[in-house]
Amino acid sequence: MSSKKLEVWITPTAKIKLKEIYNYSCRKWGKTTAKAYMSSLQATILKVANGEKTTQISPNFSTRFSYCVCKSHYIFFQVEKDRLIVATAFHTQMSVKERLDEEVGVIKNEIREQDIS
């Protein structure tokens, strides 16, 4: 991971996932806990962008995206130039590889479209 701070860009897929995590947490544990949980996810993303937290690659999930674990979620990233792309997020109890395989085409298109604009 670069020691230089990376600009963070969140894919539309990741934005949807983060909103789903927040909404689920609100229903299950209430708004205060949901906000605290989301703050921890955001802090983890910023730590990765700042080079304070490392990510790893696992062929068990993907050879394209690196990830780190925060609380009960895997957050998947791609680094391009000086940008940290937040690709998606999954609960640790999900079938992550299968779900990521289902989404990878959409995520690739989102990244490519963002590069064009």
C-alpha positions, 0 to 999 in steps of 0.5 A: 500500500502506498504511503501517499494518501489516496483519494477515495472513490466509492462505486455505486455498488458499494454505496448501495451496500453501505446503505443496506448495512446502515438500514439493517443496523438501524432496524436491528440495533437502532440508529445510534448503534447503526451510526457508530457502526458506519463510522467504524466502516468509514474510519477503516476506509480512511485508514486504508486510504491514508496507508495506516491499514493494509489490505490483502488479496485472497484467491479465495475471494478475488485476485482483482480486489484486495480487502480488509475486515472491519467488524463483521464486514469485508470491504473490497478495494482496488487501487488505481494510480492515486485513488482508492476505489471502494468496490463493495462490501459483504457480511463475513457470514455471506458466501463472499466469493460467489456474491463477488463473482456475481457483482464483478462485471457490474463493478468493473463497468462502474469503475470504467465509466468513472474513468471515462467521465 
